[in-house]
Amino acid sequence: MRQIILVLSVAALAGCGVESMSAATTAAALKKQELEQGKQTMDQMQQKIGAAMKLTEQRSQQMTEAAGK
């Protein structure tokens, strides 16, 4: 009888460990997805900033040329 209780207790504790590992795996997958989305957002913003800087430079050159004429 004592062995049966021991076996059932060990099985119950093992089940809790599996559930905890599953939750940790899910949390890690979500964090990875958040990081990937953040990287994509950062890349998009860098492209937009680069385009804005290029446009500003072009306008500055145009104004310099217009002032020189």
C-alpha angles and dihedrals in degrees: 000000000000091000092052091053090048092050092048091048092051091047091051092049091048089053091054090052092052091050091050092049090049091052091048091050091051092048091050092050091051092049090050090052091049091051092050091050090048091052091050091050091049092050091050092049092049090053091049092048091049091050092048091050091049091050091049090051092050092050091048091052091048091051091048091051092046091050091050094056 
